[in-house]
Amino acid sequence: MKRYLLFFLLGLAVLPACGQGVADYYRLPAQEHQYKRLVTRYGGPQIRDRWYVALEGFVKTDHAQLDNSINGLLESDRVAKASWGVVVGLALRERWMIEGGYSRIPIHTQVSVRSISSPLVFRYMNGQNAFVLRGKRLVLSTSKSWLRSGFWLSGGLWAVPNSGEQEGIFSLISYGKQGYREARDTMRLSGRTHTNTQLTALAEVGAEYNVRLSNSVDLGISARKFFGFANSINTNVTYTVNGKSPQEAQLQGTGSGMSYGLTLRYTFATRRTAPNVMEVRGKTGHIR
């Protein structure tokens, strides 16, 4: 009886060992679980590229060039006007952006004529249509790379179509005396404004701070400097006294100036690439 009991106890001890096998003593942690922990530690899936559409609202200033003030009679004023635009863009690995679109870019001439009471102001503008191609580069990130917040520098080119049409005219007549003369002098001032007949261009440089609001929405705050290459709108002024010795002046609106605005950007398509965490170099430490 004791012999049978001994064989029974030995059987109970041997069966579990046979069922488990030698390899089970050296089984590594589950690879899937280990990979997930590495991905979490080293940043998760990275954004390869994304497509977005953006609505821009801004205030643009510009100042026409005046070549002759006619002894201080004329002044060219700076003009500020609110406007908007829409662009579609592609972001590459959250380091570069390229975008193109349409904006309402007003280019002005504004002339002030000095008078005894208060200046008389005449303002004209072009058709306001403009098309832009712009590139951006991230220079300082203020968040993890896949969160998209940071400072960007940008540069772009604008194409401004012009109609060549007349935008307006003005005419002023004044009477006065010079010295002790009894005859009254007649002074006439007239102006005629028209847009260019050809396409003109602008260049821009700018800076923008972009902040991520959600997975799909960003908000940008920007300041941009514009440089006009040619006149989009001209105002030609003629001044005469008693119909003699006309003096001429011209205001040239090139669009040179500044803009300050906000950009609301919506991402509608994103492609991601998961990092190869097994190729991480350097001191990684032990996974705990």
QUINOR-V840917 format. One record per residue. N is the residue number from 0. PHI is phi in radians with two decimals (NA if undefined). OMEGA is omega as a letter, one per 30 degrees, with the letter a starting at -180 (none if undefined). D_FIRST is the distance of its C-alpha to the first C-alpha in whole Angstrom. Layout:
N_PHI_OMEGA_D_FIRST ; N_PHI_OMEGA_D_FIRST
This chain:
0_NA_l_0 ; 1_-1.13_a_4 ; 2_-1.13_l_5 ; 3_-1.12_l_5 ; 4_-1.11_l_6 ; 5_-1.13_l_9 ; 6_-1.09_l_10 ; 7_-1.14_a_11 ; 8_-1.18_l_13 ; 9_-1.12_l_15 ; 10_-1.13_l_16 ; 11_-1.10_a_17 ; 12_-1.35_a_19 ; 13_-1.43_a_20 ; 14_-1.01_l_22 ; 15_-1.07_l_24 ; 16_-1.12_l_26 ; 17_-1.15_a_26 ; 18_-1.22_a_28 ; 19_-1.38_a_30 ; 20_1.44_a_32 ; 21_-1.21_a_33 ; 22_-1.10_a_37 ; 23_-1.13_l_36 ; 24_-1.25_a_36 ; 25_-2.02_a_39 ; 26_-1.23_l_41 ; 27_-1.39_l_44 ; 28_-1.02_a_46 ; 29_-0.96_a_47 ; 30_-1.13_a_50 ; 31_-1.10_l_52 ; 32_-1.14_l_51 ; 33_-1.12_a_52 ; 34_-1.09_a_56 ; 35_-1.08_l_57 ; 36_-1.18_l_56 ; 37_-1.17_l_59 ; 38_-1.06_l_61 ; 39_-1.08_a_61 ; 40_-1.26_a_62 ; 41_-1.85_l_65 ; 42_2.02_l_67 ; 43_1.30_a_65 ; 44_-1.04_a_67 ; 45_-1.67_l_71 ; 46_-1.36_l_74 ; 47_-1.42_l_75 ; 48_-2.81_l_78 ; 49_-2.64_l_80 ; 50_-1.80_a_83 ; 51_-2.52_l_84 ; 52_-2.16_a_88 ; 53_-2.34_l_90 ; 54_-1.91_a_92 ; 55_-1.94_l_95 ; 56_-2.16_a_97 ; 57_-2.70_l_100 ; 58_-1.96_a_103 ; 59_-1.94_l_105 ; 60_-1.98_l_108 ; 61_-2.63_a_111 ; 62_-2.54_a_115 ; 63_-1.29_l_117 ; 64_-1.55_l_120 ; 65_-1.90_a_123 ; 66_-1.59_a_126 ; 67_-2.72_a_129 ; 68_-1.47_a_129 ; 69_0.91_l_133 ; 70_1.02_l_134 ; 71_1.45_a_131 ; 72_-1.25_a_132 ; 73_-1.99_l_128 ; 74_-2.42_l_125 ; 75_-1.78_a_121 ; 76_-1.79_l_119 ; 77_-1.35_a_115 ; 78_-2.11_l_113 ; 79_-2.13_a_109 ; 80_-2.53_l_108 ; 81_-1.35_a_104 ; 82_-2.68_a_103 ; 83_-2.66_l_100 ; 84_-2.81_l_98 ; 85_-2.31_l_95 ; 86_-2.33_l_93 ; 87_-2.10_a_90 ; 88_-2.49_l_88 ; 89_-2.21_l_85 ; 90_-1.79_a_83 ; 91_-1.95_l_81 ; 92_0.90_l_78 ; 93_0.96_l_80 ; 94_-2.15_a_82 ; 95_-2.24_l_85 ; 96_-2.40_l_87 ; 97_-2.33_a_90 ; 98_-2.57_l_91 ; 99_-2.53_a_94 ; 100_3.12_a_96 ; 101_-2.14_l_99 ; 102_-2.46_l_101 ; 103_-1.59_a_104 ; 104_-1.91_l_106 ; 105_-1.37_l_109 ; 106_-2.07_a_112 ; 107_-2.04_l_115 ; 108_-2.19_l_118 ; 109_-2.36_a_120 ; 110_-2.01_l_123 ; 111_-1.88_l_125 ; 112_-1.83_a_129 ; 113_-1.24_l_130 ; 114_-2.40_a_133 ; 115_-1.17_a_134 ; 116_-1.47_a_132 ; 117_-2.60_a_129 ; 118_-1.10_l_127 ; 119_-1.67_a_127 ; 120_-2.00_l_124 ; 121_-2.20_a_123 ; 122_-2.11_l_120 ; 123_-2.38_l_119 ; 124_-2.52_l_115 ; 125_-1.42_a_114 ; 126_-1.25_l_112 ; 127_1.32_a_109 ; 128_-1.41_l_107 ; 129_-2.72_a_105 ; 130_-2.20_a_102 ; 131_-2.16_l_99 ; 132_-2.22_a_97 ; 133_-2.32_l_95 ; 134_-2.08_a_92 ; 135_-2.37_l_90 ; 136_-2.37_l_88 ; 137_-1.26_l_85 ; 138_-1.94_l_87 ; 139_-2.69_l_84 ; 140_-1.55_l_81 ; 141_-1.97_l_80 ; 142_-2.72_l_77 ; 143_-1.08_a_74 ; 144_-1.00_a_75 ; 145_-1.53_a_74 ; 146_-1.72_l_76 ; 147_1.33_a_79 ; 148_-1.54_l_81 ; 149_2.84_a_84 ; 150_-1.73_a_87 ; 151_-2.17_l_89 ; 152_-1.86_a_92 ; 153_-2.41_l_94 ; 154_-2.59_a_97 ; 155_-2.77_l_98 ; 156_-2.15_l_101 ; 157_-2.04_l_103 ; 158_-1.91_a_105 ; 159_-2.05_l_108 ; 160_-1.29_a_110 ; 161_-2.23_a_114 ; 162_-1.66_a_116 ; 163_1.29_a_119 ; 164_-1.54_l_121 ; 165_-1.36_a_123 ; 166_-1.72_l_121 ; 167_2.90_l_124 ; 168_-2.40_l_128 ; 169_-2.53_a_129 ; 170_-2.59_a_133 ; 171_-2.24_l_135 ; 172_-2.26_a_139 ; 173_-2.35_l_140 ; 174_-2.12_l_144 ; 175_-2.95_l_145 ; 176_-2.06_l_148 ; 177_-2.06_a_148 ; 178_1.18_a_150 ; 179_-1.76_l_153 ; 180_-1.19_l_154 ; 181_-1.44_a_155 ; 182_-1.29_l_153 ; 183_-1.56_l_149 ; 184_-1.53_l_147 ; 185_-1.89_a_144 ; 186_-1.95_a_141 ; 187_-2.11_l_139 ; 188_-2.30_a_135 ; 189_-2.34_a_133 ; 190_-2.45_l_129 ; 191_-2.40_a_128 ; 192_-2.09_l_124 ; 193_-2.56_l_122 ; 194_-1.63_l_119 ; 195_-1.15_l_118 ; 196_-1.53_a_118 ; 197_-2.05_l_116 ; 198_-1.14_l_112 ; 199_-2.07_a_111 ; 200_-2.40_l_108 ; 201_-2.25_l_107 ; 202_-2.03_l_104 ; 203_-2.39_l_102 ; 204_-2.29_a_99 ; 205_-2.76_l_97 ; 206_-2.35_a_94 ; 207_-2.53_l_91 ; 208_-1.86_a_89 ; 209_-1.95_l_86 ; 210_-2.22_l_83 ; 211_-1.41_l_80 ; 212_-1.68_l_80 ; 213_-2.76_l_77 ; 214_-1.06_a_75 ; 215_-2.04_a_78 ; 216_-2.13_l_81 ; 217_-2.14_l_83 ; 218_-2.21_l_86 ; 219_-2.06_l_89 ; 220_-2.08_a_92 ; 221_-2.29_l_94 ; 222_-2.38_a_98 ; 223_-2.37_l_100 ; 224_-1.91_a_103 ; 225_-1.95_l_105 ; 226_-2.22_l_108 ; 227_-1.53_a_110 ; 228_-1.61_a_112 ; 229_-2.70_a_115 ; 230_-1.31_l_116 ; 231_-1.63_a_115 ; 232_-2.54_a_118 ; 233_-2.24_l_121 ; 234_-2.11_l_124 ; 235_-1.79_a_128 ; 236_-2.07_l_130 ; 237_-2.18_a_134 ; 238_-2.21_l_136 ; 239_-2.33_l_140 ; 240_-2.13_a_143 ; 241_1.00_l_146 ; 242_1.31_a_145 ; 243_-2.10_l_145 ; 244_0.79_a_143 ; 245_-1.17_l_139 ; 246_-2.00_a_136 ; 247_-2.13_l_133 ; 248_-2.49_l_129 ; 249_-2.43_l_126 ; 250_-1.85_a_123 ; 251_-2.03_l_120 ; 252_-1.66_a_116 ; 253_-1.74_a_114 ; 254_1.62_l_111 ; 255_-1.09_a_110 ; 256_2.91_a_108 ; 257_-2.30_l_105 ; 258_-2.46_l_102 ; 259_-2.36_a_100 ; 260_-2.81_l_97 ; 261_-2.13_l_94 ; 262_-2.22_l_91 ; 263_-1.84_a_89 ; 264_-2.01_l_86 ; 265_-2.06_l_84 ; 266_-1.56_a_81 ; 267_-1.92_l_81 ; 268_-2.69_a_79 ; 269_-2.39_l_76 ; 270_-2.08_a_74 ; 271_-2.11_l_71 ; 272_-2.24_l_69 ; 273_-1.35_a_66 ; 274_-1.23_l_66 ; 275_-1.49_a_64 ; 276_-1.20_l_62 ; 277_-1.28_l_60 ; 278_-1.80_l_64 ; 279_-1.12_a_64 ; 280_-1.82_l_66 ; 281_1.58_a_66 ; 282_-1.34_l_64 ; 283_-1.80_a_62 ; 284_1.34_l_59 ; 285_-1.59_l_56 ; 286_-1.35_a_54 ; 287_-1.93_none_53
